[in-house]
Structures are given as structure tokens and as C-alpha cells.
Amino acid sequence: MRIKIHLKCSSCGSQNYLTSKNTKNHPDRIEVLKYCPKERKVTLHLESK
């Protein structure tokens, strides 16, 4: 089953991206390097609930 999750910037705290993941294959939280438009650089984005 796929669920919708928000990706939150670890440095500024803004929720920049909405994505989905399969909970059976990836039960852990997602950590992805993505572009943050507020800081204008690539930062670590974490899954938030």
C-alpha cells in the first residue's frame, strides 16, 4: 500500500515536496538530498508525518 508523505528540509524546516512510498518495501523513514528553494541549495530532506 502506498501512502503520501511530505519531505521536510532539515535545515530551514519548510515542507517542500510531496511524494509517496510503499510501506511494505520501505518501512523506515526516507532521507533524500533535494533542492530547497528557500535556501537556494541542496539540503537533506527528511520524511515527516
Secondary structure, 3 states (H helix, E strand, C coil): CEEEEEEEECCCCCEEEEEEEECCCCCCCCEEEEEECCCCEEEEEEEEC
